[in-house]
């Protein structure tokens, strides 16, 4: 029986960079931003068309000032912006830490959700990438996500599914 040291996985020769994603993958990765751009454009056009440019600018400016002035609203917007940026930052951290398979394919980020301590990201690892690779890259991921801590947990039932907890404040439930 062969035993392996699981502390830090060893890589063989890796491609010099991450593989270029397909256009559909790029659209999927930026789906929330594209939706925000489309809805903001439509909303701006509707305001300008119905109220005129001056009143529309006044309404948008007042909304931004009120949001910035009220602390709970400001915190909610900041949490939502972190939620929006976290998948991109994790992908960047995985690319910089060489967490990809031999074809250069990065793990797929399936879902990001806000929690009381930050965000949780569900990751689908392709063949050639395991939870040990992500555990070995926690320092790089923490730095890339501007986080206090990053915790990586494997799924006990499905070894290709991994949860990455990005801790920004306090600690996760149960700690």
Buried (B, 14 or more C-beta within 10 A) or exposed (E): EEEEEEEEBEEEEBEEEBEEBEEEBEEEBBEEEEEEEEEEEEEBEEBBEEEEEEEBBEEBEEEEEEEEEEEEEEEEBEBEEBBBBBBBBBBBBBBBBBBBBEEBBBBBBEEBEBBEBBBBBBBBBEEBBBBBBBBBBBEBBBBBBEBBBBBBBBEEEEEBBBBBBBBBEEBBEEE
